[in-house]
Amino acid sequence: MRATWAPRGQTPVLRHKFNWKRMSMSAALCYRPDRSAAELVFATQAGAYNTETLIEFLGQLRDHLGDNAKISLLWDGLPSHRSRDMTRFLAGCRSWLRVERLPAYAPELNPVEGLWGNVKGTELANRCPDTIDEAMQAASAGLERVRGDTDLCFAMLRRTGLLL
């Protein structure tokens, strides 16, 4: 929800015919330990993410960052993050991937929550898309905007109070 202008006592109402179908996004804010660079890696898809599609995302993340990259991943309690298949997958990735679980109900510790808030408050604020594709395009434009702003990526980490 964003502020808008209207005559006193006349609350503006945005009307649209869009019927939300499920659209999901995965994102990783990646930081070099020496703080020399930050990067946003993201993917969007129609439908919900599940264990299988999250495993694919992690594979794409590793491909993007390189086979020699050591990755520490902060993860919330989403059920697919804790599934039996995911646990098995993560056990096989210990040479390059370390997972740190965030406490329950602690979105303030997750830099990616700042990302979602930023995109929702800018590109998606007061938007009334007619199609799911229009919504995905607007969200992707916001993610691309953040991707190009290293300082903003670091600001999302600073907001959490976490250190590299």
C-alpha positions as CSV (number, residue, x, y, z in Angstrom):
1,M,0.0,0.0,0.0
2,R,1.3,3.4,-1.0
3,A,0.1,6.9,-0.2
4,T,-1.8,8.8,-2.8
5,W,-3.6,12.1,-3.2
6,A,-7.3,12.5,-3.3
7,P,-9.9,15.1,-2.2
8,R,-10.5,14.9,1.6
9,G,-13.1,12.2,2.4
10,Q,-12.8,10.5,-1.0
11,T,-10.6,7.5,-0.6
12,P,-9.2,6.5,-4.0
13,V,-10.1,3.0,-5.2
14,L,-8.1,1.3,-7.8
15,R,-10.2,-1.1,-9.9
16,H,-8.8,-3.8,-12.1
17,K,-10.0,-7.0,-13.7
18,F,-6.8,-8.9,-13.0
19,N,-7.3,-12.3,-11.4
20,W,-4.1,-13.2,-9.5
21,K,-2.7,-16.6,-10.4
22,R,0.3,-17.7,-8.5
23,M,3.6,-16.2,-9.4
24,S,6.7,-17.0,-7.4
25,M,10.2,-15.5,-7.2
26,S,13.4,-16.8,-5.7
27,A,16.3,-14.5,-5.0
28,A,19.7,-14.6,-3.5
29,L,21.6,-11.5,-2.4
30,C,25.2,-12.5,-2.7
31,Y,28.1,-10.7,-0.9
32,R,31.8,-11.2,-1.1
33,P,33.3,-11.7,2.4
34,D,35.7,-8.8,1.8
35,R,32.7,-6.6,1.0
36,S,34.2,-5.8,-2.4
37,A,31.0,-6.7,-4.3
38,A,27.4,-7.6,-3.9
39,E,25.1,-9.2,-6.5
40,L,21.4,-10.1,-6.8
41,V,20.6,-13.4,-8.5
42,F,16.9,-14.1,-9.0
43,A,14.4,-16.3,-10.9
44,T,10.7,-16.0,-11.5
45,Q,8.2,-18.7,-12.4
46,A,4.5,-19.2,-12.7
47,G,3.2,-21.4,-9.9
48,A,4.7,-22.0,-6.5
49,Y,8.3,-23.0,-5.8
50,N,8.7,-26.5,-4.3
51,T,11.6,-28.6,-3.3
52,E,12.4,-29.6,-6.8
53,T,12.4,-26.1,-8.3
54,L,14.4,-24.7,-5.3
55,I,17.0,-27.3,-5.9
56,E,17.1,-26.2,-9.5
57,F,17.5,-22.6,-8.4
58,L,20.4,-23.6,-6.1
59,G,22.1,-25.3,-9.0
60,Q,21.6,-22.3,-11.2
61,L,23.0,-20.1,-8.4
62,R,26.2,-22.3,-8.2
63,D,26.5,-22.2,-12.0
64,H,26.2,-18.4,-11.9
65,L,28.7,-17.9,-9.1
66,G,31.1,-20.5,-10.4
67,D,32.1,-24.0,-9.3
68,N,34.8,-22.7,-6.9
69,A,32.4,-20.5,-5.0
70,K,31.7,-21.2,-1.4
71,I,28.2,-20.2,-0.5
72,S,26.6,-19.5,2.9
73,L,22.8,-19.4,2.5
74,L,20.5,-17.8,5.0
75,W,17.1,-19.6,4.9
76,D,13.8,-19.1,6.6
77,G,11.5,-21.9,7.6
78,L,9.6,-22.4,4.4
79,P,8.5,-26.1,4.4
80,S,10.3,-26.8,1.1
81,H,13.5,-25.6,2.7
82,R,13.2,-28.3,5.3
83,S,11.8,-31.2,3.2
84,R,13.4,-34.7,3.3
85,D,14.5,-34.3,-0.4
86,M,16.0,-30.9,0.3
87,T,17.9,-32.2,3.4
88,R,19.3,-35.0,1.3
89,F,20.3,-32.6,-1.5
90,L,22.0,-30.2,1.0
91,A,23.9,-33.1,2.6
92,G,25.5,-33.7,-0.8
93,C,26.5,-30.1,-1.2
94,R,28.5,-29.6,2.0
95,S,31.7,-29.0,0.0
96,W,30.4,-25.7,-1.4
97,L,27.1,-24.8,0.4
98,R,26.5,-24.0,4.0
99,V,23.0,-23.3,5.2
100,E,22.2,-21.2,8.2
101,R,18.6,-21.3,9.3
102,L,16.9,-18.1,10.4
103,P,14.9,-18.2,13.6
104,A,11.1,-18.5,13.1
105,Y,9.3,-15.2,12.5
106,A,12.5,-13.2,12.1
107,P,12.1,-11.5,8.6
108,E,14.1,-8.6,9.9
109,L,17.2,-10.9,9.8
110,N,16.7,-11.8,6.1
111,P,18.2,-9.3,3.6
112,V,15.9,-10.7,0.9
113,E,12.9,-9.5,2.8
114,G,14.2,-6.0,2.3
115,L,14.4,-6.7,-1.4
116,W,10.8,-7.8,-1.6
117,G,9.7,-4.7,0.3
118,N,11.7,-2.4,-2.0
119,V,10.2,-3.9,-5.2
120,K,6.7,-4.0,-3.8
121,G,7.0,-0.4,-2.7
122,T,8.4,0.9,-6.0
123,E,7.6,-1.1,-9.2
124,L,4.5,-2.9,-7.7
125,A,3.1,0.0,-5.6
126,N,-0.5,0.8,-6.6
127,R,-0.1,-1.3,-9.8
128,C,-3.2,-2.9,-11.2
129,P,-2.0,-5.3,-13.8
130,D,-4.3,-6.9,-16.3
131,T,-2.3,-10.1,-16.6
132,I,0.2,-12.2,-14.7
133,D,2.8,-11.4,-17.3
134,E,2.4,-7.7,-16.7
135,A,2.9,-8.3,-13.0
136,M,6.0,-10.5,-13.6
137,Q,7.5,-7.8,-16.0
138,A,7.0,-5.1,-13.4
139,A,8.6,-7.3,-10.6
140,S,11.4,-8.3,-12.9
141,A,12.1,-4.6,-13.7
142,G,12.4,-3.9,-10.0
143,L,14.7,-6.8,-9.4
144,E,16.9,-5.7,-12.4
145,R,17.0,-2.2,-10.8
146,V,18.2,-3.6,-7.5
147,R,20.6,-5.9,-9.3
148,G,22.3,-2.9,-10.8
149,D,22.7,-1.1,-7.5
150,T,25.5,-2.6,-5.3
151,D,25.0,0.1,-2.6
152,L,21.3,-0.9,-2.3
153,C,22.2,-4.6,-2.0
154,F,24.6,-3.7,0.9
155,A,22.0,-1.5,2.5
156,M,19.7,-4.5,2.6
157,L,22.3,-6.4,4.5
158,R,23.1,-3.5,6.9
159,R,19.3,-3.3,7.7
160,T,19.5,-6.8,9.2
161,G,22.4,-5.9,11.5
162,L,24.2,-9.1,10.3
163,L,27.9,-9.1,9.5
164,L,29.8,-10.9,6.8
